Amino acid sequence: MKKVLLIVMSFILIWGLMACDKGNDKTYTFKGKVVEMYMNNLIVEPLENEDIRRSADKIQVWIGQTPTFHPPIFPEGTLVEIEYDGNVAETYPVQINAITLRTIDEEGNDVIPPISQMESNKITIKNGKNDYDSINVGRIESFIENSKNGNDDEIEVTQYTIEGDPIITTVRYNGTDGTFQTIRDTTQDKFGAPEIIKKEYDNSYRAVLSGEVLSKDGAERSYYAFQLVSEEETVDICMFNY
């Protein structure tokens, strides 16, 4: 009898521990609208009927650790459903790490917009006190992917000088012959040489995004360089950090 009781008590204990472990795996979801897109995070505004909106009108959603998702570009206004582990960093905007993310329509159904409708080719790089002001830098990755797959593509990268003047670089890829063209426009730079410089690069070049993560004072920052690279030359298009 004692042995039976011991077995029953052991079972109850094990079941309780399993229940506790399962509770630790609980996740949460909410629906929202994309306000801004960056390299590896989105600023999302929760929809009016979502519980999380009571404590946050904007949420910075880190997506770098999520599995591959589609589409890779989330233009302003895209509706998304986000799953996260419940941990919220009390900053402004508050921050969470997405476990999964999907694009939805107004009824909550899965939707994948056509590439032509979802991708803007305009990218803004603002390296300064607040590097998160940079806009749509994730578009660089899709440009690189298109060049690997032989698909025509074009992006326009705007960077600002210390004085606040824009320098605009257009990068074009020709999928037919595998060549690149860059057009650098400095005509709005009041303290530089106002000119437009066009350069051609043959099919020995490839578009790459290189980078590294550095730690300083306990915080990590990622430094990226968008480049055209051949065996003889590396051409820097733009650099940015997070």
Sequence and secondary structure as in RCSB ss.txt:
>XXXX:A:sequence
MKKVLLIVMSFILIWGLMACDKGNDKTYTFKGKVVEMYMNNLIVEPLENEDIRRSADKIQVWIGQTPTFHPPIFP
EGTLVEIEYDGNVAETYPVQINAITLRTIDEEGNDVIPPISQMESNKITIKNGKNDYDSINVGRIESFIENSKNG
NDDEIEVTQYTIEGDPIITTVRYNGTDGTFQTIRDTTQDKFGAPEIIKKEYDNSYRAVLSGEVLSKDGAERSYYA
FQLVSEEETVDICMFNY
>XXXX:A:secstr
 HHHHHHHHHHHHHHHHHHHHHHHT  EEEEEEEEEE SSEEEEEE TT GGGGT S EEEE TTS   S S   
TT EEEEEE S  B SSSEEEEEEEEEEB TTS B    HHHH   EEEE  SS GGG B TTHHHHHHHHHHTT
  EEEEEEEE TTS EEEEEEEEETTTTEEEEEEE TT TTS   EEEEEE TT EEEEEEEEEEETTEEEEEEE
EEEE SS EEEEEEEE 
